[in-house]
Amino acid sequence: MAITRGIAFIGGEGPRPEQCRQLLASALERQETRCSLLVVAADSGLIAAEAAGIAPDWVVGDMDSLDAQARLARYPPERVIRYPADKDYTDTELALTLLWEQGAQETWLIGGGGGRLDHLFAIRALFERDRCPDRWITGNADSYCLREQRQISLSLPCGSLVSLFPLGAGPWNVRSRGLKWPLDGLRWDRGFFGVSNVAESRDISVYSDAGRFLLIDPRIDTIAI
């Protein structure tokens, strides 16, 4: 079975260039499946992609944050989709929509850390939608959308912190393995969260019996590849 992963480089703080290259290499690997890759740069996300030596398949956005418009000349005109500055959607939304239109079944955001608080909240709000990204990687955190009846398994150094936030309308129920404070049987509601849980073993897993969650691995300078 083949799966298409979509990667959107977006403005804001992201992983180091060498980490970005490793992330794209890992995105092509998937047990028991073949994987293809689509890469979109949203506005100044193009700077981060090119710094990592990655040429995106498309560039989208109003391009008001690019350091040099000449960067766009390196790409075929039909692969550069420019929008007016006064628009109804953020550049990140436009990048995700394009990836989904092109058939991506799994989508990652790379970047979006630091900067304006409203921009950070806008990205966080995307995960409340029924159709949302699967992973969001900034310069100091790796976040995953844990979907209902799905499991996320991670290999982390012992002592790593893990935080969990409920998403969507609920209800929510989740189980865990390898965490200092088990999540099994906990009551969740809007506005609830579990921050700074601790990985007691190298391999941890979290399974959602009901509802969606945002699982955040807030490690500094260490991204799970």
Secondary structure, 3 states (H helix, E strand, C coil): CEEEEEEEECCCECCCHHHHHHHHHHHCCCCCCEEEEEEEEECCHHHHHHHCCCCCCEEEECCCCCCCHHHHHHCCHHHEEECCCCCCCCHHHHHHHHHHHCCCCEEEEECCECCCHHHHHHHHHHCCCCCCCCEEECCCCEEEEECCCCEEEEECCCCCEEEEEEECCCCCEEEEECECCCCCCCCCCCCCCEEEEEECCCEEEEEEEECEEEEEECCCCCCCC
